[in-house]
């Protein structure tokens, strides 16, 4: 598996070795594309992806954490808001 982590000013290209690796990184599939060796062999990889702004995703994740903690502590929360935030995270697409 080839993998690069984000660093300010540098783009990320993720190439998965097999389906198991693709499944392992499914949580980031809406943030960056997950390429395969077949994509590499067939020149289907964009090695110059644009920088992404995922500030809205960060806010969803922070609000999910906050509401989840409050819920576990027995506080009353807006369950519809929590459900919507989790939906937004699950189906997030940055590219």
Secondary structure in CASP SS format (residue, H / E / C, confidence):
PFRMAT SS
TARGET T0000
AUTHOR 0000-0000-0000
METHOD secondary structure of the structure
MODEL  1
X C 1.00
X E 1.00
X C 1.00
X C 1.00
X C 1.00
X C 1.00
X E 1.00
X C 1.00
X C 1.00
X E 1.00
X C 1.00
X C 1.00
X C 1.00
X E 1.00
X E 1.00
X E 1.00
X C 1.00
X C 1.00
X H 1.00
X H 1.00
X H 1.00
X H 1.00
X H 1.00
X H 1.00
X C 1.00
X H 1.00
X H 1.00
X H 1.00
X C 1.00
X C 1.00
X C 1.00
X C 1.00
X C 1.00
X E 1.00
X E 1.00
X E 1.00
X H 1.00
X H 1.00
X H 1.00
X H 1.00
X H 1.00
X C 1.00
X C 1.00
X C 1.00
X C 1.00
X C 1.00
X C 1.00
X C 1.00
X C 1.00
X C 1.00
X C 1.00
X C 1.00
X C 1.00
X C 1.00
X H 1.00
X H 1.00
X H 1.00
X H 1.00
X H 1.00
X H 1.00
X H 1.00
X H 1.00
X H 1.00
X H 1.00
X H 1.00
X H 1.00
X H 1.00
X H 1.00
X H 1.00
X H 1.00
X H 1.00
X H 1.00
X C 1.00
X C 1.00
X C 1.00
X C 1.00
X C 1.00
X C 1.00
X H 1.00
X H 1.00
X H 1.00
X H 1.00
X H 1.00
X H 1.00
X H 1.00
X H 1.00
X H 1.00
X H 1.00
X H 1.00
X H 1.00
X C 1.00
X C 1.00
X C 1.00
X C 1.00
X C 1.00
END
